[in-house]
C-alpha cells in the first residue's frame, strides 16, 4: 500500500562536500522555486509522475509522492545518491541553466516510472541494464507516435533528453550505440511567426508612453492626480490617463461615467457633490456620506503626496518595471528564462559593438554578462535603472528584474510571474492591444536581424545556432509574407512580356533579352544567384532580364532546363545543387508558368519538341553536343 512519507527539501546546488543522510526523503529545490521529488526513486513502487503519464495526480510543491515503503531498494538508493551529486555538480559547474537541468530531471523521472513499472529495476544501478531499458523505452515512445498519442518531435525530445542524462551519469558517450533512435521531423515543427507589425507598434507605443510618464511621476515626485501620456489610438481625452492613489487607479473613457465616488477620472480631480449625486441618482446614499467619501479621497491624495514611498507610488513604479520589460524583450530578443535569471551589478560598462549599437557589460558571480541594444535605447535603460533604485529603497538585489510582493514593501526576490497581469493592465487601458509573448518578441527581433543582417549575425546576437534561427524564427509575419509574395509575383509577371511587345534597348542572349547589358541589377537582396552579365544563370535573377511569351524565348528556357537535367546525376544531393542548381530550375519553372498565362499551349508544345524530338535552341544544342562528346550524357 502506498502512503505519504516524511521529506526534506534541499536547495540546489548543494554546499561543497554536503552529505545527504536520508536520500529516500530528499526533495530538490531549484532557484526558481520548483521542486523535484528525487528521493521517491529509491522506492520501486510509487505514484507515477503526472508529467508524460496518464496520472491525474499532482503532488504539492514541497510534499513527496506516495510510496510503498516496503519497496525501497538499497542499490537504487545508492544510485539516486550519485544522481543527486551529478545534478548538484551540473548546477554548480556544468554551465547549463537551472531550468535546463530541471527539465532534464523532470523528463528522467517519467522514464524511471516506466522502467520500474515494466520490471527494468536495475536502471541507474547497472550500465547494461540501463541501456536495455532505454532501448525498450524508445520502442515504447515509437509506439505512442504510431498511435498518434504523442507527436514525433515530442517523443524525440523526451528520448534525447533522457539519453543526455544517462550518457552524463554513466560517462558513456556510446550509450545509444545500436539503438534505433527516433528522429525529429523538421517539417512538422511549429515555428514561431513574428507578430504583425501593427500589433507590435501598438504595444510598444503604449508601453513607451506609460513608462516615460511614470518615470517622470516617480523621479520628480509629481503629485496625484497625475496624467500619464497615452498614444492617440487609445482614445483618451487630450491623450491623458489620469491616475489616483487608489485600487482603481485609472478608468478607461468608456467606463469613466460609471458609478465612481470620489474621483473624476476624465478631468483628473476630485468629484463634486453634483457629479456624485447624478451618478448615484437611484441610490439611497445620504449626502452626508457622499461628503465623507469626498473628504476621504482628498485625504488619501494628500497622504500619498507627502510620502515618496507611498504604496500606490511603489505600485506605479512596479508597473513601469513591467512595461520596461516588454520594451527590453523587444529590443534584445532575449527569452523569458534568460530574462528572469539575468543578474546585475551597478559596476557596468557601455561599449560600442556594431554601428549604431552598444553592448552593456558587467560581471556577476565572477562571470561576464552582456546584452546588446541600440544607441537610442541607452537613455531608456538609464531611466529604468533609476526606477529600479527607487523600488529597491537601498536593498541589495542581484537580479536585474525582480518582484516585491503585492504591497511592494517586501524584500526583492527573483521574478517568477509572467507578463499576463501586465497585459491585463494594458488591455484595460487600451482594449485593442494584442498580447505579445517573449517568444514572439524574440521571433520579431530575429526577423528584423535576418532582413537587415544575415543568419550568422542573427545567431550570434540571439545566442542560438544558425540552424535554430532558420528553423524556429525565420518565417516572417503573415502580412510581410503576403506583401513579399505579391511583390515577387509582380516581378515575375513584369519579366515576361507579350509576344509582340518590344523590350526597349533589348539585346538577345541565351536565355532571353537584356535591356541594359553590362549593368546588372539584383532583383532582391536575398536572391540565391548573383546577377552577372558574364553568366547566363545570373540573368535569371536580374531586374534587366526580360523574355517574350513566344516560341523563341520559351525554347531557350526549356533547352537550358533540359541541359541541366542531363547533368543532374553528377550533382544530386550536393551543396552546389541546393545552393545553385535548384534555385535556377525553380526560377525557370516560375517563368514558364507566367508564359503559359500570356500564351497558352506554347510551353507544352515547346517542351515536347525539345525533350522528345531534341529540337533545342541552337545555343543550348551546342552545349548538349559538348556534353555528349565529354561522355557526361548520351
Steps between C-alpha positions, in 0.01 A plus 500: 500500500627847410518757777630853562859524628714757680706717267777760521551781249857583393591808297712454189791505454592320821783641713844352428556154659142501630374151585132410483428237764142419404512472122154341477347809669669759275317764299722730293406866460624705205570877517167570327319334792388190308572165665566140395434203727822315424485284815188317385712325235654291781167315518415263217126543562385863510246741350572586139597851399208695351731618221529271194265245659128431530504592869269781605674534838721804557702515818511821700810714452689400815341161569611161374339237283329210673711183515486140609756516781572127468617548140813699592809365321847549649686491166255750353539725805876510451451576130255782580762645738743509206229657283454778758875570494492506120212751501665723761832500311322577174337799671826624649749426221317370192421831332136408428218722622305375806183475287680274255617266778154499658346410164744210456424366846124544454524295180720233657245422774220384261760274334587357844128451571460309174811290564395393850146427385639275225747317730816678380598565860878511459475840331779733628653201680640301208623646169391213276162471669451874458584475129251216455223688680568814292485294179156371598390848607580633153282222354224601742524865389493394134180303561343811655601698190353236268172508693494883484514523879797735486673687218823373348681816610367465855619139513840591355548776757405271790731228367803724443458679835500169688794382288700812590453435873591131472810573288622756754408290803688192374765710321441289188475675162419167331189444712262511200711289263284239328173668601263614226437851627195707408591793276331838509288599202613850406208551261247442779669736742282797590700816452432830672380768261573860589193697609346740254680834475187694599458290815865556592471873441194534726654306789834680479345844461271448800780356719741777404250775578404344833860428602621853422203657679538289813876570500424873519232441766738298721836672458363856518258415783202638309172532693179303456286522293755458219444465124680212329544554127305268271545455125221639284366156403409435868235775468541685832394862534802718417703173495509502882442208738435655841625283786400509868634337820237229522445141391314614187784733407363586153189450292454455129292782341218254426475426874578844641132593540417185696426526871813650655509671838785740563700531176430655162709280268424703189621840626751387764351647820271421793137451411241762601183436699284560191706255289473229763129566557438470124692173486313365804154642426329167567709427807391544861839641612450808720677824390695504824656166414595635157679791671688250716605305188628817331690601814650152531616512137652842557691378806627197305642730231661725761657202681638352177641838396695526827661155485753431224473127576122488520372153406311639199817668368690175549224322312538740205877455506450123484263550206770700324750216560261259331437738209876534459539121493283493188717771341811306605372174350429677173841667495718201592305194383593331828279207606298500822719253687811705422322819606392384845848353564682814386719623785625855540781709642509879521864475390423475129648630175348608169713422194454540125422176315358541152415826329216671691505230770649474850581209732428534872751290696543408867617207713276278711626207709844557343354442152467761223141587405390721212220589262484717190262792447470783252649841581153647532408249773780600740314807645195283563713238675648770723147611591418143594804483729366809681161330545678184617698695761179665624323165536789337688508780762860421590462120497743282309366287214710287268222475239458768234122447510326395821175468695403684818178342621145630473555798733840580339662522846657152531859403420574477125494146364560338162211545257278197458185650350444540128371805313136393510408754771687775314309431181175496700583858605593602146175358363299686764677818393455420130277201409647492146842384628592143404726323756842408358696240695879484542545231233312717250721800583801275445358396165440865405859588593630205300286597202640855507859377533466250215354770276766755588809285565543126444428170682850487651466844663146414610620179665784684674274769645222260604756246629360221286640285223427606142302177460274591794449855375401387152284215626316686776499873432539566126140471385414871490159638592194406297458856375863537391489158332191601305663829394821325393319231304286761324810702415682190374210391282482851354871483420450166322208642306700807396791284386279319246384740226240440232583337168523815289599743775845647440755513783657845478879479449471122506792273411423134429703230678485131595204528739305803385557874468717744698373858505826651628797269437804555721303660785340215697259582783411245765127436510504447880775512761440141609482335156712181494688580176693822449403705194789483252509579127785250450300196608165397354356392835566847645260649246206309646516700823569842344249785480620572144406149380191463276354217294228491236211260542578350157654187348856642483550606863296208636728261309806666657371442854389141441826418318701636793296291743548191282881539498507545878291187551745301287774571755284458810637153580840657569386757758180364657507541879804727505523847651555640149168352392312648796661845482529552122323247277176466693434880506566520122255219420242653733538839330461348153185318610351824636572681173344218297185518711477873427557439127210251502274769641580737215532243221311176578628169351841640395683344798353151444575518128863612538562253787401209273716631213805536724474198730350248254628608158823671609422835337706717736582866460824523293710632791388226738516241222877566474530471879328160486735378224798597717357302792454196277859526369628515858303187584293676765172415330379298204 
